[in-house]
Amino acid sequence: MKFKKYKTSSIIITHDIECVRTVANRIIMLHEGKVYMEGTLEEFEKSKDELVQSFFKTKKLN
């Protein structure tokens, strides 16, 4: 389900990348209690940052 259809905003806290890929159009990644990166799924997937890659790249969908 895409939330744009309902014109709502939601905050979902998860470690489930498949959930993120399904519902998110903006992502905020926290690390040690602070905002580490903010952007679109595409920006996260293209990121060269080692921490971002370790979370997003290891859980690719087929």
Backbone hydrogen bonds, N-H to C=O, Kabsch-Sander energy under -0.5 kcal/mol:
donor,donor_aa,acceptor,acceptor_aa,energy
5,K,2,K,-0.8
6,Y,3,F,-1.1
7,K,3,F,-0.6
7,K,4,K,-1.2
8,T,3,F,-1.3
12,I,10,S,-0.5
14,T,12,I,-0.6
17,I,15,H,-0.9
20,V,16,D,-1.9
21,R,17,I,-2.8
22,T,18,E,-1.4
23,V,19,C,-2.3
24,A,20,V,-2.1
27,I,39,G,-3.3
29,M,37,M,-3.1
30,L,28,I,-0.5
31,H,34,K,-2.7
34,K,31,H,-1.5
36,Y,29,M,-3.5
37,M,29,M,-1.4
39,G,27,I,-2.4
44,F,40,T,-2.1
45,E,41,L,-2.6
46,K,42,E,-1.7
47,S,43,E,-0.8
47,S,44,F,-0.6
53,Q,49,D,-2.6
54,S,50,E,-2.2
55,F,51,L,-1.2
55,F,52,V,-0.5
56,F,52,V,-2.9
57,K,53,Q,-1.9
58,T,53,Q,-0.8
59,K,56,F,-0.7
60,K,57,K,-0.8
